[in-house]
Amino acid sequence: MSVQQSFLRDAMRKLNLTREAFAGRIGVTRRALDSWLLPIESQEFRSMPEIVERFTSEILQSSALEVNTQSVHHVISPAPISFEGRPQLISVEQFSRESAEALFRLADIMQPIARRQKISRVLEGAVLGNLFFEASTRTRVSFGAAFCRLGGAICDTTGFTFSSMAKGESIYDTSRVISGYVDAMVVRHPEQGSVAEFARATNIPVVNGGDGAGEHPSQALLDLYTIQREFSRLNRVVDGMHIVFVGDLKYGRTVHSLVKLLALYRGIKFTLIAPPSLDLPSHILEQISKNGNVVEHTSSLTSGLIGADVVYATRVQKERFSDESFEGYTPEFQINKALVDASCRPDTLVMHPLPRDSRAGANDLSTDLNHDSRLAIFRQTDNGIPIRMAIFASLLGVDNQVAHSMRDAAWLPPRYIGPDDAIFHGID
């Protein structure tokens, strides 16, 4: 992403305006604004006139919002991510709306690196410990790739069987020992609250990669970042949106984190669709019923999806169940193309934290939506890299160095990462 794009996106976030409204506010046509927001490699990309930059900066300044009006090359650092006084990320409850959006500004700066167009080595010499005591593909590889793209190296461990914790070692001992080997840790553990224990045993940065049925903060951040980016092209803002959550809301830690983040916004309508045994925990329901937000429950997918801006599907977290039953989660809970066509608008976003169960008969997000432009799951996963890069840069204190450290990539990346991505090219 160019500095120009970052500046304009940041201005729209700060003013909380859609593209249409922002274009009107700065006195340009929507077509001109769209051309300034395109990727540099797009044939329709245009440079923003300096007078527009100055005028936009004046608007931001008059709105009593922090901005450097001298140069768009200035990077405003996000507030330090802190857990109990240490640079650690354990819960989305560490964020305010402003600090989350500041992190998104840093993620915007990371986009050219995430898209393999630029290289940065601000973390050269640093080592990440990826401690995954529970199965993971996306989260583990994504965190590792993000650290590597900033020049760092990784040490991986996966599963209890291959760890000393299988021999009875405590979380405290494991954390203290590993922190002597690495400069940051990402920890996934099946017990809720366990990652906070890891964090309290060390002063190095620790990131929660998922703690049982607790939270998954980096997933929620990339989900909200994705919603904002998608809404930008759809001429919407997060305030006042309607989001539908479908599936395992009791044990789905991605849902727990995302609804808490969204509750920082105003006028959100949450529609929760799950059988009674998989309802969202009551203490989280209390947290999200503020800022004029509305929460409704329904067991009907057909009626619940009507009017949705975003449909967020999840799989049943079978690994979280002991003697409980999840009766009532029937094939009617599957999100498929026929249902989306019947109940959703042409511009509704369909999201999923993945993995999804793609086997025949699974009550999950159907693969028949794979070629539907409303399906945003792969754009979600792609956004995980710049978000996690931003998290590492912030925690390790190199956030102000990234923009000035970039150089062109020497290899030739594919124009589109996936074979179906071309439809979205040029609509950033």
BELSULWO-V459249 format. One record per helix or strand of 2 or more residues. SS is the DSSP state (H for helix, E for strand). FROM is the first residue (numbers start at 1). LEN is the number of residues. If there is no record, write none. Layout:
ss=<SS/SS>
from=<FROM/FROM>
len=<LEN/LEN>
This chain:
ss=<H/H/H/H/H/H/E/E/H/E/H/H/E/H/E/H/E/H/E/H/H/E/H/E/H/H/H/E/H/H/H/E/H>
from=<3/19/30/50/92/97/118/127/138/153/164/171/184/194/205/217/242/253/269/276/282/294/301/310/318/331/337/349/367/377/402/407/421>
len=<13/8/8/13/3/18/2/6/12/6/4/8/6/7/7/18/5/10/5/3/7/5/4/4/3/3/7/4/3/19/4/2/4>
